[in-house]
Amino acid sequence: MPPLSAAYEVPRRLRAVMRRRESSLVLLACGVGMIAGLVVAIMGAGVDLLHTILFGLLPGERLSGRVSLDPVRALFAPILGGLLFGLAGAYIARRRGAEVDPIEANAMHGGRMSIRGSLIVAAQTVWSSGVGASVGLEAGYTQLASGIASRLGQAFHLRRGDLRVLVGCGAAGAIAGAFGAPLGGAFYAFELIIGSYAAASLAPVGMAALIGYLTTRAFSPLALGIDGGVAASVTARDLAIAAGVGLIAAIFGIALMRGVALCEAAFTRMKVPAALRPALGGALVGLLALVSPQVMSSGHGALRLTGLFDLPLRAIALILVLKATASIISLGSGFRGGLFFASLLLGALGGQLFADGLNAAWPGAHADPAVYAIIGMSALSVSVIGGPLTMVFIALESTGDLWLTAAALIAVIVSMQITREFFGYSFATWRFHLRGKSIRGAADVGWVRDLTVGSMMRTDAPTVPVDGILAGVRKAFPLGSSSQVIAVDGAGAYAGMVSVPEAHAADLPDSTAVRGIARHADHFLTANMGVQEAVAAFEQAEAEALAVVDGAATRKVIGLLTEAHALRRYAGASELRRQELLGRI
């Protein structure tokens, strides 16, 4: 990330207060929570405005809640919107490249995000959902809220650990406001954005989630999230059957995530230009919307569980299939957005279908569709998004029913475990994998990358000419002065390592050539190697010290690194991260 301009820095005295007291971070998190709530309200209003203009909705109407749409609007809004999105996206990609999301920022960059990039992603998400693409707004909510939090933290020069927590606070406030679930928002931050839970981060994340929820409700009194209605009683039999729902949800979730990758690959094989893919995807989504308008946008209007139960079984199955297809096409064709809300809707529909099918096959089961809609919603979402406690708390906050939450917990555990065992990714980390990035979560691994050979080496490396004799080595480096020196040729290129004690061996005459005792001529380090690569190089060479060169071609010596020093730095940095995790620094 580029360094923060001095114009955006907070005065030094105020920065010192913020860094000295934990309560100051809590106050900063409260401000981030308020900003996150405003982000949710503003972005939601922007999507509603686009829906009103493009699809002729009445105030208060939701696109995915319509029974029918004007065919012309349903087709041309996503096609033209996709075309504009693709052209603009191609221009932005040439100028800026891919933007860092909160998970990647916390995993690899110590919480540093670009505010300009976050604004671009948020605008792309609003436009994608506004023109009817089947994507969720939650990705844009968390991107912008976390991006603002990151910029605020950088202005205060927060420590790496505190900056990561503040980025999590932005996501917590956004999810809490979007789904009407403060506990769910807080644990979304812990599980998915920060990658760990610590007592020191509880207060800032919890306050950000609560204030984000209250702020969003102040501007949007109508809940944007889930209305679970009143569920029937949950029996021990339901708890057992919930495990089966978790199994089915995991299979469906894996298929959904792989479907997005397959859709992207299909566009690539067809050689459709990247700028035109959203327009083609919009055309396909528009055709699906002619059959069922519920496939469009995020699905907030469709997810009113109490209203879904009156639909015929065939209609529910049709919405399930079409919504899954539309989500795959929308994301696979390049529209911006997430799968969080789509997975909630699909899981609720699937849970209801499961209950109805169970009742048909086993009349004595008396499975309540309302109960299994919540169970299915939680199980599918944890397969796609990850974050088991996040989904459990969303279920609890949606229903207020502890026994129903217990059934959802069982389904979540089964779904999560099967997904981890047979797939190994959430949707976010799967996307990283497809881009060639080995990120499995938000746990802070960026410090390992930052601990490079260049940052650990000594630059005043002692050298001797490889064409010389031991008499010169013994004179220049008496015993005790150094343990290893680097042999170089006439052009200063690396030629091997020379052990000073070996050079002083009594059985070697002064006329012995340095080249004869030089070792590891084919083993060296480069300044951009990480500490783990360096340790592996020491093990392979079985060397205590290696030269650092500017490149494999020129092999010009620029430094020296010992294995002992690399291991000490690695252990020290690991302990520092552990102390940050425990909240002791």
C-alpha positions as CSV (number, residue, x, y, z in Angstrom):
1,M,0.0,0.0,0.0
2,P,1.3,3.5,-0.7
3,P,2.4,5.6,2.3
4,L,-0.2,7.9,3.8
5,S,0.2,11.6,2.9
6,A,1.2,13.8,5.7
7,A,-1.8,15.9,5.0
8,Y,-4.1,13.1,6.3
9,E,-2.1,12.4,9.5
10,V,-3.5,13.2,12.9
11,P,-1.4,15.5,15.1
12,R,1.4,13.7,17.0
13,R,0.0,14.3,20.5
14,L,-3.4,12.9,19.6
15,R,-1.7,9.9,18.0
16,A,0.3,9.3,21.2
17,V,-2.9,9.3,23.3
18,M,-4.6,6.9,20.9
19,R,-1.6,4.4,20.9
20,R,-1.2,4.6,24.7
21,R,-4.8,3.7,25.9
22,E,-6.9,0.7,24.9
23,S,-10.0,2.8,25.6
24,S,-9.0,5.2,22.8
25,L,-9.2,2.3,20.3
26,V,-12.7,1.6,21.6
27,L,-13.7,5.3,21.0
28,L,-12.2,5.1,17.5
29,A,-14.2,1.9,16.8
30,C,-17.4,3.6,17.8
31,G,-16.8,6.2,15.1
32,V,-16.0,3.5,12.6
33,G,-19.3,1.7,13.6
34,M,-21.2,4.9,12.9
35,I,-19.5,5.3,9.5
36,A,-20.2,1.7,8.7
37,G,-23.9,2.2,9.5
38,L,-24.0,5.2,7.2
39,V,-22.2,3.3,4.4
40,V,-24.9,0.6,4.6
41,A,-27.7,3.1,4.6
42,I,-26.3,5.2,1.7
43,M,-25.4,2.2,-0.5
44,G,-28.8,0.7,0.1
45,A,-30.5,4.0,-0.8
46,G,-28.3,4.1,-4.0
47,V,-29.4,0.7,-5.1
48,D,-33.1,1.5,-4.4
49,L,-32.8,4.7,-6.5
50,L,-31.3,2.7,-9.4
51,H,-34.1,0.2,-9.1
52,T,-36.7,2.9,-9.1
53,I,-35.3,4.6,-12.2
54,L,-34.4,1.5,-14.2
55,F,-37.2,-0.9,-13.3
56,G,-40.0,1.6,-12.5
57,L,-40.5,0.4,-8.8
58,L,-42.7,2.3,-6.4
59,P,-41.1,3.8,-3.2
60,G,-40.6,1.0,-0.7
61,E,-40.8,-1.8,-3.3
62,R,-38.0,-4.3,-3.7
63,L,-36.9,-5.6,-7.0
64,S,-36.7,-9.3,-6.0
65,G,-40.1,-9.0,-4.3
66,R,-42.0,-8.2,-7.5
67,V,-44.3,-10.8,-8.9
68,S,-43.6,-9.6,-12.5
69,L,-41.4,-7.1,-14.4
70,D,-41.7,-5.2,-17.6
71,P,-39.9,-7.5,-20.1
72,V,-38.2,-4.6,-21.8
73,R,-36.8,-3.2,-18.5
74,A,-35.9,-6.7,-17.2
75,L,-33.8,-7.4,-20.3
76,F,-32.2,-4.0,-21.2
77,A,-31.4,-2.7,-17.8
78,P,-28.9,-5.5,-17.0
79,I,-27.6,-5.7,-20.6
80,L,-26.9,-2.0,-20.9
81,G,-25.8,-1.8,-17.2
82,G,-23.5,-4.7,-17.8
83,L,-22.0,-3.1,-20.8
84,L,-21.2,0.1,-19.0
85,F,-19.9,-1.8,-16.1
86,G,-17.6,-3.9,-18.3
87,L,-16.2,-0.9,-20.1
88,A,-15.6,1.0,-16.9
89,G,-14.1,-2.1,-15.2
90,A,-11.6,-2.6,-18.1
91,Y,-10.5,1.0,-17.9
92,I,-10.1,0.8,-14.1
93,A,-8.2,-2.5,-14.3
94,R,-5.7,-1.0,-16.7
95,R,-5.1,2.0,-14.4
96,R,-5.3,0.4,-10.9
97,G,-5.3,-3.5,-11.1
98,A,-7.2,-5.6,-8.6
99,E,-8.1,-4.0,-5.2
100,V,-7.3,-5.5,-1.8
101,D,-10.4,-6.6,0.1
102,P,-10.5,-6.7,4.0
103,I,-9.6,-10.3,4.3
104,E,-6.5,-10.0,2.1
105,A,-5.6,-6.7,3.7
106,N,-5.5,-8.2,7.2
107,A,-3.8,-11.4,6.0
108,M,-1.1,-9.9,3.9
109,H,-0.9,-6.1,4.4
110,G,-1.3,-5.6,8.1
111,G,-4.7,-4.0,7.6
112,R,-3.6,-1.4,5.0
113,M,-6.2,-0.7,2.4
114,S,-6.7,1.9,-0.3
115,I,-9.7,4.3,0.3
116,R,-9.9,5.2,-3.4
117,G,-9.9,1.5,-4.4
118,S,-12.6,0.8,-1.7
119,L,-14.8,3.6,-3.1
120,I,-14.4,2.1,-6.6
121,V,-15.4,-1.4,-5.4
122,A,-18.4,0.0,-3.4
123,A,-19.6,1.9,-6.5
124,Q,-19.2,-1.1,-8.7
125,T,-21.2,-3.2,-6.2
126,V,-24.0,-0.6,-6.1
127,W,-24.1,-0.5,-9.8
128,S,-24.1,-4.2,-10.2
129,S,-27.0,-4.8,-7.9
130,G,-28.7,-1.6,-9.1
131,V,-28.9,-2.9,-12.7
132,G,-30.3,-6.2,-11.6
133,A,-27.3,-8.5,-11.4
134,S,-27.8,-11.3,-8.8
135,V,-25.1,-10.2,-6.4
136,G,-25.2,-9.2,-2.7
137,L,-24.2,-5.8,-1.4
138,E,-22.4,-7.1,1.7
139,A,-19.1,-7.2,-0.2
140,G,-19.4,-3.5,-1.0
141,Y,-20.5,-2.7,2.5
142,T,-17.5,-4.3,4.2
143,Q,-15.1,-3.1,1.5
144,L,-15.9,0.6,2.0
145,A,-16.5,0.5,5.7
146,S,-13.2,-1.4,6.3
147,G,-11.4,0.8,3.8
148,I,-12.4,4.0,5.7
149,A,-11.5,2.3,9.0
150,S,-8.0,1.4,7.5
151,R,-7.4,5.0,6.4
152,L,-8.5,6.3,9.8
153,G,-6.2,3.9,11.5
154,Q,-3.3,4.8,9.3
155,A,-3.9,8.5,10.1
156,F,-3.4,7.6,13.8
157,H,-0.3,5.5,13.0
158,L,-1.9,2.5,14.8
159,R,0.2,-0.5,15.5
160,R,-0.2,-3.4,13.0
161,G,-2.4,-5.4,15.4
162,D,-4.7,-2.5,16.2
163,L,-5.1,-1.5,12.6
164,R,-6.2,-5.1,11.8
165,V,-8.8,-4.9,14.6
166,L,-10.0,-1.5,13.3
167,V,-10.5,-3.0,9.8
168,G,-12.5,-5.7,11.5
169,C,-14.6,-3.1,13.2
170,G,-15.6,-1.6,9.9
171,A,-16.8,-5.0,8.6
172,A,-18.6,-5.7,11.9
173,G,-20.5,-2.5,11.8
174,A,-21.4,-3.0,8.1
175,I,-22.7,-6.6,8.5
176,A,-24.5,-5.7,11.7
177,G,-26.3,-2.9,10.0
178,A,-27.0,-4.9,6.8
179,F,-28.5,-7.9,8.5
180,G,-29.9,-6.4,11.7
181,A,-27.6,-8.7,13.7
182,P,-25.0,-7.0,16.0
183,L,-23.7,-10.4,17.4
184,G,-23.5,-11.8,13.9
185,G,-21.6,-8.7,12.7
186,A,-19.2,-8.9,15.6
187,F,-18.4,-12.6,14.9
188,Y,-18.2,-12.0,11.2
189,A,-15.3,-9.7,12.0
190,F,-13.7,-12.1,14.4
191,E,-13.9,-15.2,12.2
192,L,-13.6,-13.8,8.7
193,I,-11.8,-10.4,8.8
194,I,-9.5,-10.5,11.9
195,G,-9.1,-14.3,11.8
196,S,-9.0,-14.7,15.6
197,Y,-10.8,-13.8,18.8
198,A,-9.0,-12.0,21.7
199,A,-10.4,-10.3,24.8
200,A,-8.6,-7.1,23.8
201,S,-10.6,-6.9,20.5
202,L,-14.0,-7.7,22.0
203,A,-14.8,-4.2,23.2
204,P,-13.9,-2.3,19.9
205,V,-15.5,-4.9,17.6
206,G,-18.6,-5.3,19.8
207,M,-19.1,-1.5,20.0
208,A,-18.6,-1.0,16.3
209,A,-21.2,-3.7,15.5
210,L,-23.8,-2.3,17.9
211,I,-23.4,1.3,16.7
212,G,-23.3,0.2,13.1
213,Y,-26.6,-1.6,13.7
214,L,-28.2,1.4,15.5
215,T,-27.0,3.8,12.9
216,T,-28.4,1.8,10.0
217,R,-31.7,1.4,11.8
218,A,-31.9,5.1,12.3
219,F,-31.8,5.8,8.6
220,S,-33.5,2.6,7.5
221,P,-36.2,1.7,10.0
222,L,-37.4,-1.2,7.9
223,A,-35.1,-4.2,8.4
224,L,-32.9,-5.0,5.5
225,G,-32.1,-8.4,6.8
226,I,-34.0,-11.5,7.7
227,D,-37.6,-11.8,9.0
228,G,-37.8,-15.3,10.4
229,G,-41.3,-15.0,11.8
230,V,-42.5,-17.3,14.6
231,A,-41.1,-20.8,14.4
232,A,-42.8,-23.9,15.8
233,S,-41.2,-25.9,18.6
234,V,-38.0,-27.9,17.9
235,T,-37.9,-31.5,19.0
236,A,-35.0,-33.9,19.5
237,R,-35.9,-35.4,16.2
238,D,-35.3,-32.1,14.5
239,L,-31.9,-31.8,16.1
240,A,-30.9,-35.2,14.5
241,I,-32.4,-34.4,11.1
242,A,-30.5,-31.1,11.1
243,A,-27.3,-33.0,10.5
244,G,-28.8,-34.3,7.2
245,V,-29.6,-30.7,6.2
246,G,-26.0,-29.8,6.9
247,L,-24.7,-32.6,4.6
248,I,-27.0,-31.5,1.7
249,A,-26.1,-27.8,2.3
250,A,-22.4,-28.5,2.1
251,I,-22.8,-30.4,-1.2
252,F,-24.9,-27.6,-2.7
253,G,-22.5,-24.9,-1.4
254,I,-19.5,-26.5,-2.9
255,A,-21.3,-26.9,-6.2
256,L,-22.3,-23.2,-6.1
257,M,-18.7,-22.0,-5.5
258,R,-17.3,-24.3,-8.2
259,G,-20.1,-23.1,-10.5
260,V,-18.8,-19.6,-10.4
261,A,-15.3,-20.7,-11.3
262,L,-16.7,-22.9,-14.1
263,C,-18.7,-20.0,-15.5
264,E,-15.6,-17.8,-15.5
265,A,-13.7,-20.5,-17.3
266,A,-16.5,-20.9,-19.9
267,F,-16.4,-17.2,-20.7
268,T,-12.6,-17.6,-21.1
269,R,-12.9,-20.6,-23.4
270,M,-15.5,-18.8,-25.5
271,K,-12.9,-15.9,-25.8
272,V,-15.5,-13.3,-24.8
273,P,-13.7,-10.0,-24.1
274,A,-13.6,-9.2,-20.4
275,A,-15.3,-5.9,-21.1
276,L,-18.3,-7.6,-22.7
277,R,-18.8,-10.4,-20.3
278,P,-21.1,-8.5,-17.8
279,A,-23.4,-7.5,-20.7
280,L,-23.7,-11.1,-21.8
281,G,-24.2,-12.1,-18.2
282,G,-26.8,-9.4,-17.7
283,A,-28.7,-10.7,-20.8
284,L,-28.9,-14.2,-19.3
285,V,-30.0,-12.9,-15.9
286,G,-32.6,-10.7,-17.6
287,L,-34.0,-13.8,-19.3
288,L,-34.2,-15.7,-16.0
289,A,-36.0,-12.7,-14.5
290,L,-38.7,-13.0,-17.0
291,V,-39.5,-16.3,-15.4
292,S,-39.0,-15.2,-11.8
293,P,-38.1,-11.6,-10.8
294,Q,-36.8,-13.0,-7.5
295,V,-33.5,-13.9,-9.2
296,M,-32.5,-10.2,-9.5
297,S,-30.4,-8.1,-7.2
298,S,-29.4,-9.3,-3.8
299,G,-32.7,-11.0,-2.9
300,H,-33.7,-8.9,0.1
301,G,-37.2,-8.7,-1.2
302,A,-37.4,-12.4,-1.8
303,L,-36.1,-13.4,1.7
304,R,-39.3,-12.8,3.7
305,L,-39.6,-16.3,5.2
306,T,-43.1,-15.9,6.4
307,G,-44.2,-15.1,2.8
308,L,-42.4,-17.9,1.1
309,F,-44.2,-20.7,2.9
310,D,-47.5,-19.9,1.0
311,L,-45.9,-20.6,-2.4
312,P,-46.5,-23.9,-4.2
313,L,-43.6,-26.4,-3.9
314,R,-42.9,-26.2,-7.6
315,A,-42.6,-22.4,-7.4
316,I,-40.1,-22.6,-4.5
317,A,-38.0,-25.2,-6.4
318,L,-38.0,-23.0,-9.5
319,I,-36.9,-19.9,-7.5
320,L,-34.1,-22.0,-5.9
321,V,-32.7,-23.2,-9.3
322,L,-33.0,-19.9,-11.1
323,K,-31.5,-17.9,-8.2
324,A,-28.5,-20.2,-8.0
325,T,-28.0,-20.0,-11.7
326,A,-28.4,-16.2,-11.8
327,S,-25.8,-15.8,-9.0
328,I,-23.3,-18.0,-10.7
329,I,-23.8,-16.2,-14.0
330,S,-23.6,-12.7,-12.4
331,L,-20.4,-13.4,-10.5
332,G,-18.9,-15.5,-13.2
333,S,-19.4,-12.8,-15.9
334,G,-17.6,-10.2,-13.8
335,F,-20.2,-8.3,-11.8
336,R,-19.1,-7.1,-8.4
337,G,-20.8,-8.4,-5.3
338,G,-21.0,-11.3,-2.8
339,L,-22.8,-14.5,-2.2
340,F,-23.7,-13.9,1.4
341,F,-27.3,-12.9,1.0
342,A,-27.8,-15.2,-2.0
343,S,-26.7,-18.1,0.2
344,L,-29.1,-17.1,2.9
345,L,-32.0,-17.0,0.4
346,L,-31.0,-20.3,-1.3
347,G,-30.5,-22.0,2.1
348,A,-33.9,-20.9,3.3
349,L,-35.6,-22.1,0.1
350,G,-33.7,-25.4,0.3
351,G,-34.6,-25.9,3.9
352,Q,-38.3,-25.5,3.1
353,L,-38.0,-27.9,0.2
354,F,-36.3,-30.4,2.5
355,A,-39.1,-30.1,5.1
356,D,-41.9,-30.5,2.5
357,G,-40.1,-33.4,0.9
358,L,-39.6,-35.1,4.3
359,N,-43.3,-34.6,5.1
360,A,-44.3,-36.1,1.8
361,A,-42.0,-39.2,2.3
362,W,-42.7,-39.5,6.0
363,P,-46.1,-38.1,6.9
364,G,-45.4,-38.6,10.6
365,A,-42.3,-36.3,10.5
366,H,-44.3,-33.1,11.0
367,A,-41.3,-31.1,9.8
368,D,-42.0,-27.3,10.1
369,P,-40.9,-25.5,6.9
370,A,-40.2,-22.4,9.1
371,V,-37.8,-24.3,11.2
372,Y,-35.9,-25.9,8.4
373,A,-35.8,-22.7,6.4
374,I,-33.6,-21.2,9.2
375,I,-31.6,-24.4,9.5
376,G,-31.0,-24.5,5.8
377,M,-30.1,-20.8,5.7
378,S,-27.4,-21.2,8.3
379,A,-26.0,-24.4,6.9
380,L,-25.6,-23.2,3.3
381,S,-24.3,-19.8,4.3
382,V,-21.5,-21.3,6.5
383,S,-20.5,-23.6,3.6
384,V,-20.2,-20.6,1.2
385,I,-19.1,-17.8,3.5
386,G,-17.4,-19.6,6.5
387,G,-17.8,-18.2,10.0
388,P,-19.9,-20.8,11.9
389,L,-20.6,-18.6,14.9
390,T,-21.5,-15.8,12.6
391,M,-24.3,-17.9,11.1
392,V,-25.4,-19.3,14.4
393,F,-25.8,-15.8,15.9
394,I,-27.6,-14.5,12.8
395,A,-30.1,-17.4,13.3
396,L,-30.5,-16.5,16.9
397,E,-31.0,-12.8,16.3
398,S,-33.4,-13.6,13.5
399,T,-35.7,-15.9,15.5
400,G,-34.9,-15.4,19.2
401,D,-35.3,-19.2,19.6
402,L,-32.5,-21.0,21.4
403,W,-33.7,-24.5,20.5
404,L,-34.0,-23.6,16.9
405,T,-30.5,-22.0,17.1
406,A,-29.2,-25.3,18.6
407,A,-30.6,-27.2,15.6
408,A,-29.0,-24.6,13.3
409,L,-25.7,-25.1,15.2
410,I,-25.7,-28.9,14.4
411,A,-26.4,-28.2,10.7
412,V,-23.6,-25.6,10.7
413,I,-21.1,-27.9,12.3
414,V,-21.8,-30.7,9.8
415,S,-21.8,-28.3,6.8
416,M,-18.6,-26.6,7.8
417,Q,-16.7,-29.8,8.5
418,I,-17.7,-31.4,5.2
419,T,-16.8,-28.3,3.2
420,R,-13.4,-28.0,4.9
421,E,-12.7,-31.7,4.4
422,F,-13.7,-32.0,0.7
423,F,-13.3,-28.5,-0.6
424,G,-11.1,-26.5,1.9
425,Y,-12.2,-23.0,0.9
426,S,-14.9,-20.4,1.6
427,F,-16.0,-18.4,-1.4
428,A,-13.6,-15.6,-0.6
429,T,-10.6,-17.8,-0.2
430,W,-11.6,-19.9,-3.2
431,R,-11.4,-16.7,-5.3
432,F,-7.9,-16.0,-3.9
433,H,-6.9,-19.5,-4.9
434,L,-8.2,-19.0,-8.4
435,R,-6.0,-15.8,-8.6
436,G,-3.0,-17.8,-7.5
437,K,-2.9,-16.4,-3.9
438,S,-2.4,-18.9,-1.1
439,I,-4.6,-17.2,1.5
440,R,-6.8,-19.5,3.6
441,G,-8.2,-16.8,5.9
442,A,-7.6,-13.5,7.5
443,A,-5.0,-14.7,10.0
444,D,-2.0,-12.4,9.8
445,V,0.6,-14.1,7.6
446,G,1.8,-10.9,5.9
447,W,4.5,-10.3,8.6
448,V,6.3,-13.5,7.3
449,R,6.4,-12.0,3.8
450,D,7.7,-8.6,5.3
451,L,10.5,-10.4,7.2
452,T,12.8,-10.6,4.1
453,V,16.4,-11.5,3.8
454,G,17.1,-7.9,2.8
455,S,15.7,-6.7,6.2
456,M,17.8,-9.2,8.2
457,M,21.2,-9.3,6.4
458,R,24.3,-7.4,7.4
459,T,25.5,-5.2,4.5
460,D,29.2,-5.0,5.6
461,A,29.8,-8.6,4.6
462,P,33.6,-9.5,4.8
463,T,35.0,-10.8,1.5
464,V,38.2,-12.4,0.2
465,P,39.4,-13.0,-3.4
466,V,38.7,-16.5,-4.4
467,D,41.9,-16.6,-6.5
468,G,44.1,-15.7,-3.4
469,I,45.8,-17.9,-0.9
470,L,45.2,-18.7,2.8
471,A,48.1,-16.5,3.9
472,G,46.0,-13.4,3.0
473,V,42.9,-14.8,4.7
474,R,44.8,-15.6,7.9
475,K,46.3,-12.1,8.0
476,A,43.0,-10.2,7.3
477,F,40.8,-12.4,9.5
478,P,42.5,-13.8,12.6
479,L,40.7,-16.4,14.7
480,G,37.8,-14.9,16.6
481,S,37.3,-12.0,14.2
482,S,34.7,-13.7,12.1
483,S,33.4,-17.2,11.6
484,Q,32.5,-16.9,7.8
485,V,33.8,-14.8,5.0
486,I,32.6,-14.6,1.4
487,A,34.8,-15.5,-1.5
488,V,34.4,-13.4,-4.6
489,D,36.0,-13.4,-8.1
490,G,37.6,-10.5,-9.8
491,A,34.3,-9.0,-10.8
492,G,32.9,-9.1,-7.3
493,A,30.6,-12.1,-8.0
494,Y,29.9,-14.7,-5.4
495,A,32.2,-17.7,-5.5
496,G,31.6,-19.5,-2.2
497,M,31.8,-19.3,1.6
498,V,35.1,-19.7,3.5
499,S,35.2,-20.9,7.1
500,V,37.7,-18.8,9.1
501,P,38.5,-21.6,11.5
502,E,39.1,-24.0,8.6
503,A,41.4,-21.4,7.0
504,H,43.5,-21.4,10.1
505,A,43.8,-25.2,10.3
506,A,47.4,-26.2,11.1
507,D,47.6,-28.8,8.4
508,L,46.9,-26.3,5.6
509,P,50.0,-24.4,4.3
510,D,49.9,-20.6,3.7
511,S,50.1,-21.3,-0.1
512,T,46.8,-23.2,-0.2
513,A,44.3,-21.7,-2.7
514,V,41.2,-20.1,-1.2
515,R,39.2,-21.7,-4.0
516,G,40.1,-25.1,-2.6
517,I,38.3,-24.5,0.7
518,A,35.4,-22.4,-0.6
519,R,32.0,-24.1,0.0
520,H,28.4,-23.6,-1.2
521,A,29.3,-21.8,-4.4
522,D,25.9,-22.9,-5.8
523,H,23.9,-21.8,-2.8
524,F,23.1,-18.2,-2.0
525,L,20.2,-15.9,-1.0
526,T,18.5,-12.9,-2.6
527,A,17.3,-9.9,-0.8
528,N,13.6,-10.5,-1.7
529,M,13.4,-14.0,-0.2
530,G,11.2,-14.4,2.9
531,V,12.5,-15.8,6.1
532,Q,10.9,-19.2,5.5
533,E,12.6,-19.5,2.1
534,A,15.9,-18.5,3.7
535,V,15.6,-21.1,6.5
536,A,14.8,-23.7,3.8
537,A,17.9,-22.6,1.8
538,F,20.1,-23.0,4.9
539,E,18.8,-26.5,5.5
540,Q,19.3,-27.5,1.8
541,A,22.9,-26.2,1.8
542,E,23.6,-27.4,5.3
543,A,25.3,-24.1,5.9
544,E,25.5,-21.8,8.9
545,A,25.8,-18.7,6.7
546,L,25.1,-17.8,3.1
547,A,25.9,-14.8,0.9
548,V,23.1,-12.5,-0.3
549,V,23.5,-11.6,-3.9
550,D,21.6,-9.1,-6.2
551,G,20.5,-11.8,-8.6
552,A,21.2,-15.3,-10.0
553,A,22.7,-13.8,-13.2
554,T,25.2,-11.3,-11.8
555,R,25.7,-12.9,-8.3
556,K,27.1,-9.6,-7.0
557,V,27.4,-9.8,-3.2
558,I,25.3,-7.3,-1.3
559,G,25.2,-8.9,2.2
560,L,25.6,-11.9,4.5
561,L,23.0,-13.7,6.6
562,T,23.5,-16.4,9.2
563,E,21.1,-19.1,10.0
564,A,21.1,-18.3,13.7
565,H,20.2,-14.7,13.1
566,A,17.4,-15.6,10.7
567,L,15.9,-18.1,13.3
568,R,16.2,-15.5,16.1
569,R,14.3,-12.9,14.0
570,Y,11.7,-15.4,13.0
571,A,11.1,-16.5,16.6
572,G,11.0,-13.0,17.8
573,A,8.5,-11.9,15.2
574,S,6.3,-15.0,15.9
575,E,6.3,-14.1,19.6
576,L,5.3,-10.5,18.9
577,R,2.4,-11.7,16.8
578,R,1.3,-14.1,19.6
579,Q,1.4,-11.3,22.1
580,E,-0.7,-9.1,19.8
581,L,-3.2,-11.9,19.5
582,L,-3.5,-12.2,23.2
583,G,-3.8,-8.4,23.6
584,R,-0.8,-8.1,25.8
585,I,0.9,-5.3,23.8
